Amino acid sequence: NAAGDGFIQLAGWGGEGNAPLAFGLGCVVCGREENWVTVERQTDGGYQAELCGHFRLRVAGDEPLRVRLLWLFLRLLDEPGRQRRGCRTLDGRTPFVAQMQIAAWFGLPQSNVSRIEGYWRTADWANLLSLKSAEVLTVELRERIVGVFAAFPWRTMLEVYDDLHTQGVKVTYDQVCQVARESGWRQLRETLGQRYHFSAEDFRPRDGWLVQQGLALQEQLVARLEGLGGLTPEEHLAHDEVRSLAAEVGVATPPPLKALPWMLRVEQ
């Protein structure tokens, strides 16, 4: 149940028959009356935690990832030494809290619980932690979004979202923006926009960018020639005229560092 302070609290669940979790005369397994927790390193490198007593776990409900990690933790709980009815997991376990109960508590389809557990089991952290929106951003959905980016590079994020929505793809606008950012498409599109004019009808380099590249190359060649003996007065004049004309139209490039003679570079 959702508490008024934004936290999520779970109704008591004792597995089969809603058996109580605490006993007034101490633990029937270890005999100790106080609560305790131990963690041990296993020979295979893993860790095993054992809890005994009455505990309460509270998790804020403001982020879906917090809630997801909570129910994953509950699904990891086993009751040692007791044969339990129910479906076994792919790793041969029969968790203390069933998938059906997790789905009921957190308002999830049971298929979602199974899929997300698969992400945990296979260490698929990209999908497990994809929580920019409430829906799961799967690898298949990422590929679908990137496919639209590649087919229509001139489209905005909103246009891509509208196109996917028209095709019946269950996706949110935030997910489209997330994929654009994490895949590098947003940065690539900005760079393309600086260098190329592209639309549904045309894809060509921008004139200003081409001129800048030509001027930069010219500056590099002039700098090398200066290091080899310099330009003639006529070549200097022609070079200065080109730079002046470029400055007039606002596409001048900053001059490169002056090249040094070969022996001076060695001495430095």
Secondary structure, DSSP 8 states (H G I E B T S, - for coil): -B-TTSEE------SGGG--S--TT--TTT---S-EEEEEE-TTS-EEEEEES-----EESSSHHHHHHHHHHHHT---TT----S---TTS---SS-HHHHHHHHT--HHHHHHHHHHHHTT-HHHHT--SSSS---HHHHHHHHHHHHH-TT--HHHHHHHHHHTT----HHHHHHHHHHTSHHHHHHHHHHHEEE-SS-EEE-HHHHHHHHHHHHHHHHHHHHHTT---HHHHHHHHHHHHHHHHTT-----------HHHHHH-
